[in-house]
Amino acid sequence: MSGGVHFRRLAIIGMGLIGSSLARVVRNHGLADHIAAAARTQATIDTVQRLGLADSVTTEAAVAAAGADLVMICTPLGVYSEIAEAMAPALEAGAIVSDVGSVKRTAFSDIQPHLPAGVHLVPGHPVAGTEHSGPESGFAELFEGRWCILTPGEDTEEGAVETVAALWRRAGMSVEVMDAAHHDQVMAITSHLPHLIAYTIVGTATDLGERLQREVAKFSAGGFRDFTRIAASDPVMWRDVFLANSEAVLEMLGRFNEDLTALQRAIRRGQGEVLEDTFARTRAIRQGVIDAKQA
Amino acid sequence: MSGGVHFRRLAIIGMGLIGSSLARVVRNHGLADHIAAAARTQATIDTVQRLGLADSVTTEAAVAAAGADLVMICTPLGVYSEIAEAMAPALEAGAIVSDVGSVKRTAFSDIQPHLPAGVHLVPGHPVAGTEHSGPESGFAELFEGRWCILTPGEDTEEGAVETVAALWRRAGMSVEVMDAAHHDQVMAITSHLPHLIAYTIVGTATDLGERLQREVAKFSAGGFRDFTRIAASDPVMWRDVFLANSEAVLEMLGRFNEDLTALQRAIRRGQGEVLEDTFARTRAIRQGVIDAKQA
């Protein structure tokens, strides 16, 4: 079904890790006659041109989006509203607007209200990434073997959903459709809380003073280095994720805190059985990750 | 300096991931005339024999340790006292006893009191590992490029320390000597707290109900999978680590909780600047890990 996906003009708004990786996929497979990129800074525009990632590149989302059959928004969530408002007049009836953000209700609250009638909104989230940012960090294989979640509204035309799904399948992803609110709840535990905790513990280590901090880096093979990798992710992107999904994150954080307090209590009281039972239980979910081929 | 290290009889007590990896190193480089292994279960003994990891293997630590010039204890911390007591009568004057445990004060509290005069205690901690356990998970390259920390007492003979250091250098490690209490503080933040937090969040996810749990595994590429890997580590080993290093872990956990509460507050109040500043700060420590070649 995905073999035939093709765009006359594909607009990518935001040429960071995800946007530039998608551009590489589209270019490699010849999925668009014209890739129109928009980027915020001149430095990014220069890099996009130097790497030949797009056929045209501009600072104006409206210019890139004009006449596009698909507009993919790949910016931090915090500028969705501004971008949607700016490009709305340039959108043609029948165009599809999609995004790659980590919080899906934001597409409905911040993009949908600005869209003219006849434009289809198909919010999406390719669950893939690295700790690196910017157009030079992108690569076409980023999406391979991962899941992309689409969260169309109930009334969204099925053809529009299928077009976006076909694009991500060409990038090597499996596609799943779910409700936006459910997506945001699943991501709160699988992605947002892990990032918050990694940022926290790396911050805690940063405050320990210079000698300890040097040793923290040196001896990080004991577990810490995985956290430093996660905590090196883009600060603005993640600021917006936590602001946009605050309710679900705070709910999961509450549960996490209860569980951590229980372990803290067991450590203070020397309750070895409580610790061992808890640690043994978590091996099962690792097996689930391996079975789901996401390890 | 490490070129000439050689043992007549090297005893390895505990043939899990670390013990069996060390056995492979010793065998590959011909560093001992005889490798005497001790293992707790018949299943492990069978595996050690099948893989040819030792010249002799027994369930009795005292039998393996008898006549050894180096005894390396590679068991969970909780059985140190019992093992030291059992093998003490078999130890010859001049023998070195070392270990690989993640809490170094335990070597002094649980091993030292049992040792006869003339036996040298050189506690050690090769900071390397994977989430896998058992003799089949070991491999000789496990230690390459990592740090080994030795924490000898003030009166320990220098030659004994150098012998243990030379062994770990042959395994590919850099060796650093420090005070046991300082080691335990550094590991509390670089290794023990990361493991506690990973166990906690994976446990929190496990309690979310079946549908969410399936989705957690499926969409774990968003950050969660790194935590599941850490949380798949050996439950008994880690139970003992938290019991043995409870004071330092609780101290670091207190700092972590304060920092997490500050971020929680910022999320609830929508303070984007606080979040962004915190997230930007943690990138620097990742650079430190990369500079220390531990990434």
Interface residues (C-beta under 8 A of the other chain):
Chain A: G78 S102 V127 A128 G129 E131 R146 W147 I149 E176 Q185 V186 M187 I189 T190 S191 H192 L193 P194 H195 L196 I197 A198 Y199 T200 I201 V202 G203 T204 A205 T206 D207 L208 L212 Q213 R214 E215 V216 A217 K218 F219 S220 A221 G222 G223 F224 R225 D226 F227 T228 R229 I230 A231 A232 S233 P235 V236 W238 R239 D240 F242 L243 S246 V249 L250 M252 L253 R255 F256 N257 D259 L260 L263 Q264 I267 R268 G270 G272 L275 E276 T278 F279 A280 R281 T282 R283 A284 I285 R286 G288 V289 D291 A292 Q294 A295
Chain B: G78 S102 V127 A128 G129 E131 R146 W147 I149 E176 Q185 V186 M187 I189 T190 S191 H192 L193 P194 H195 L196 I197 A198 Y199 T200 I201 V202 G203 T204 A205 T206 D207 L208 L212 Q213 R214 E215 V216 A217 K218 F219 S220 A221 G222 G223 F224 R225 D226 F227 T228 R229 I230 A231 A232 S233 P235 V236 W238 R239 D240 F242 L243 S246 V249 L250 M252 L253 R255 F256 N257 D259 L260 L263 Q264 I267 R268 G270 G272 L275 E276 T278 F279 A280 R281 T282 R283 A284 I285 R286 G288 V289 D291 A292 Q294 A295
